[in-house]
């Protein structure tokens, strides 16, 4: 709960209902690069065609981040210097598919 309520895959509630996905369900999110699993967190304030995942918790080494059990968008997005600007900001946008793989954890 320490990460601003973004401890999963944030998804529009109406879109999720239409896909048979409920709050807390486990989903697989896949891009052309990789796939991850995470718990769905339903929110009204997100675009119906968008998922939100944080990128800072894809660490494999640090003692705390690897234990968050929170999916990271870093695994799904390409690492490409063309997508990075002079300040270090990046475009973290990638087309994905989502499917329910289990009930609430």
Protein Blocks (a to p, Z undefined) as FASTA:
>chain_A
ZZgoiaccdddfklmmmnopaehiacddddfkbccdddddddfkbcfkbccddfklmcfk
bmklmmnopacfklmpccdfklpcfkopacdddddddddfbdcZZ
